[in-house]
Amino acid sequence: MSPKGRPEGEQAPKRVSAKGSPMRPTGGPEGEQDPKRVIAQGRRTSVVVYTDGACKGNPGPGGWGALLIRGGLEHELFGGERITTNNRMELTAVIRALEALEQGSDVDLYLDSQYVKQGIESWIHTWKRNGWRTADRKPVKNAELWRELDTLAKTHAIRWHWVRGHADTPGNHRADALANRGVAQVNGPGNMNGATP
């Protein structure tokens, strides 16, 4: 664990890309719009988010990635854990993306995980009523992540969109590539265990 309590190899959510550069415009001159000024002017910030998780072995080394697009600017996040599961990485990608947003954002969130989409839109209500137990009274897996996601989801207006993984959604491809960078980061140079660069 890092001093801030994050798993080893996980990037803290900052308003810079994983490369360390500030949010960069998708078109127009560099620095075209400061996202903080939009909030300061009292307007609700609209953000498009793509998230994905990856795991090389389940459990095994895993990574998560998120692409945030706001006001013509892109923001990349990624990280990973040495021993994890794909479902944990899918959840972590969404959590880290929502943490990076200003509170009260208007979010269109695209993900290829039915586990996360069904969980946050449907299953979580039953889990909470049952004291974080499933319908057959077993403890909910990844409950600490579900609790964190539940808390964060309440701070934004989110529309959840499922997309087919590895299909024709460029934002999903980029999130997948970021998740695989997270795997590579925790595996170290030359030890990608099947991850793509």
C-alpha positions as CSV (number, residue, x, y, z in Angstrom):
1,M,0.0,0.0,0.0
2,S,1.1,3.5,-0.7
3,P,1.2,6.1,2.1
4,K,-2.3,7.4,0.9
5,G,-3.8,3.9,1.2
6,R,-3.9,3.1,-2.5
7,P,-2.8,-0.3,-3.7
8,E,0.7,-0.4,-5.0
9,G,1.0,0.7,-8.6
10,E,-2.3,2.7,-8.6
11,Q,-2.3,6.2,-9.9
12,A,-4.1,8.8,-7.7
13,P,-6.9,10.6,-9.4
14,K,-5.4,14.0,-10.5
15,R,-6.5,16.4,-13.0
16,V,-3.5,15.6,-15.2
17,S,-3.2,12.7,-17.6
18,A,-1.3,9.5,-16.8
19,K,1.6,11.0,-18.9
20,G,1.7,13.9,-16.5
21,S,0.4,16.5,-19.0
22,P,-2.5,18.8,-18.2
23,M,-5.9,17.9,-19.7
24,R,-5.5,18.4,-23.4
25,P,-7.9,19.7,-25.9
26,T,-9.5,17.3,-28.4
27,G,-9.5,20.2,-30.9
28,G,-8.6,23.9,-30.9
29,P,-5.6,25.6,-29.3
30,E,-3.9,24.2,-26.2
31,G,-5.6,25.2,-23.0
32,E,-8.8,26.2,-24.7
33,Q,-11.0,25.7,-21.7
34,D,-10.2,25.4,-18.0
35,P,-12.6,22.9,-16.5
36,K,-12.5,24.5,-13.1
37,R,-13.7,27.8,-14.5
38,V,-16.8,26.1,-15.8
39,I,-17.6,25.0,-12.3
40,A,-16.8,28.4,-10.9
41,Q,-19.2,30.0,-13.3
42,G,-22.0,27.9,-11.8
43,R,-22.7,25.7,-14.8
44,R,-23.1,22.0,-14.4
45,T,-20.2,20.2,-16.0
46,S,-21.1,17.6,-18.7
47,V,-18.6,14.8,-18.9
48,V,-18.4,11.6,-21.1
49,V,-16.5,8.8,-19.4
50,Y,-15.3,5.5,-20.8
51,T,-14.0,2.9,-18.3
52,D,-12.6,-0.6,-18.5
53,G,-10.8,-3.2,-16.4
54,A,-8.3,-5.9,-17.4
55,C,-6.9,-8.9,-15.6
56,K,-4.2,-11.4,-16.8
57,G,-5.4,-14.4,-14.9
58,N,-8.5,-14.2,-12.7
59,P,-7.1,-13.6,-10.1
60,G,-3.9,-12.2,-11.4
61,P,-2.2,-8.9,-12.3
62,G,-4.9,-6.4,-13.3
63,G,-5.3,-2.9,-14.5
64,W,-8.0,-0.3,-14.8
65,G,-8.4,2.6,-17.2
66,A,-10.7,5.6,-17.6
67,L,-11.0,8.2,-20.4
68,L,-12.8,11.4,-19.4
69,I,-13.9,13.9,-22.0
70,R,-15.1,17.3,-20.8
71,G,-15.5,20.5,-22.7
72,G,-13.3,19.3,-25.6
73,L,-10.5,18.2,-23.2
74,E,-9.4,14.6,-22.5
75,H,-8.2,13.2,-19.3
76,E,-6.6,9.7,-18.9
77,L,-6.4,7.7,-15.7
78,F,-5.0,4.2,-15.2
79,G,-3.6,2.0,-12.5
80,G,-3.4,-1.6,-11.4
81,E,-2.9,-4.2,-8.7
82,R,-0.5,-7.2,-8.6
83,I,-3.2,-9.7,-7.5
84,T,-6.8,-8.9,-8.3
85,T,-9.9,-9.9,-10.3
86,N,-11.4,-8.5,-13.5
87,N,-14.6,-7.5,-11.6
88,R,-12.5,-5.5,-9.1
89,M,-10.7,-3.7,-11.9
90,E,-14.0,-2.9,-13.6
91,L,-15.3,-1.4,-10.4
92,T,-12.1,0.5,-9.6
93,A,-12.1,2.1,-13.1
94,V,-15.5,3.6,-12.5
95,I,-14.7,4.7,-8.9
96,R,-11.4,6.4,-9.9
97,A,-13.1,8.2,-12.8
98,L,-15.9,9.5,-10.6
99,E,-13.4,10.6,-7.9
100,A,-11.6,12.7,-10.5
101,L,-14.7,14.7,-11.4
102,E,-16.0,17.8,-9.8
103,Q,-18.9,17.1,-7.5
104,G,-22.3,17.4,-9.2
105,S,-21.1,16.6,-12.7
106,D,-23.6,15.5,-15.4
107,V,-22.0,12.1,-16.6
108,D,-22.6,9.8,-19.5
109,L,-20.6,6.7,-18.4
110,Y,-19.8,4.0,-21.0
111,L,-18.6,0.6,-19.8
112,D,-18.5,-3.0,-21.1
113,S,-19.2,-4.6,-17.7
114,Q,-22.7,-5.9,-17.2
115,Y,-21.5,-6.7,-13.6
116,V,-21.0,-3.1,-12.8
117,K,-24.0,-1.7,-14.7
118,Q,-26.5,-4.3,-13.3
119,G,-24.9,-4.0,-9.9
120,I,-25.2,-0.2,-9.6
121,E,-28.6,0.1,-11.3
122,S,-30.4,-2.9,-9.8
123,W,-28.7,-5.4,-7.5
124,I,-27.3,-2.9,-5.1
125,H,-30.7,-2.0,-3.7
126,T,-31.3,-5.6,-2.7
127,W,-27.8,-6.0,-1.2
128,K,-28.3,-2.9,0.9
129,R,-31.7,-4.0,2.2
130,N,-30.1,-7.4,3.0
131,G,-27.2,-5.9,5.0
132,W,-24.8,-6.4,2.1
133,R,-25.8,-10.0,1.5
134,T,-27.0,-11.6,-1.7
135,A,-30.4,-13.1,-2.2
136,D,-29.0,-16.5,-0.9
137,R,-27.6,-14.7,2.2
138,K,-23.9,-14.8,1.1
139,P,-21.7,-11.8,1.6
140,V,-21.6,-9.5,-1.5
141,K,-18.2,-9.9,-3.2
142,N,-16.3,-6.6,-3.5
143,A,-18.7,-5.0,-1.0
144,E,-16.1,-2.3,0.0
145,L,-15.9,-1.2,-3.7
146,W,-19.6,-1.3,-4.1
147,R,-20.1,0.9,-1.1
148,E,-17.5,3.4,-2.4
149,L,-19.2,3.4,-5.8
150,D,-22.6,3.9,-4.3
151,T,-21.4,6.9,-2.3
152,L,-19.7,8.5,-5.4
153,A,-22.7,7.8,-7.7
154,K,-24.9,9.9,-5.4
155,T,-22.7,13.0,-6.0
156,H,-23.3,13.0,-9.7
157,A,-26.1,12.7,-12.3
158,I,-25.0,9.6,-14.1
159,R,-26.5,7.9,-17.2
160,W,-25.0,4.3,-17.4
161,H,-24.4,3.0,-20.9
162,W,-23.4,-0.6,-21.7
163,V,-21.2,-1.1,-24.8
164,R,-20.0,-4.4,-26.2
165,G,-16.3,-4.8,-25.4
166,H,-13.8,-4.8,-28.2
167,A,-16.5,-3.7,-30.7
168,D,-16.6,-0.4,-32.6
169,T,-16.5,2.1,-29.7
170,P,-13.3,4.1,-29.9
171,G,-13.6,5.4,-26.3
172,N,-14.0,1.8,-25.0
173,H,-10.8,0.8,-27.0
174,R,-8.9,3.7,-25.4
175,A,-10.1,2.7,-21.9
176,D,-9.1,-0.9,-22.6
177,A,-5.6,0.3,-23.7
178,L,-5.3,2.3,-20.5
179,A,-6.3,-0.7,-18.4
180,N,-3.6,-2.7,-20.1
181,R,-1.1,0.0,-19.3
182,G,-2.1,-0.4,-15.7
183,V,-1.3,-4.1,-15.9
184,A,2.0,-3.4,-17.5
185,Q,2.8,-0.8,-14.8
186,V,2.4,-3.3,-12.0
187,N,4.1,-6.1,-13.9
188,G,7.2,-3.9,-14.6
189,P,9.1,-3.6,-17.9
190,G,9.4,-6.7,-20.0
191,N,6.9,-8.7,-17.9
192,M,3.5,-8.0,-19.4
193,N,2.0,-11.5,-19.0
194,G,0.1,-11.2,-22.2
195,A,-0.9,-7.5,-21.8
196,T,-0.9,-5.4,-24.9
197,P,1.1,-2.2,-24.9
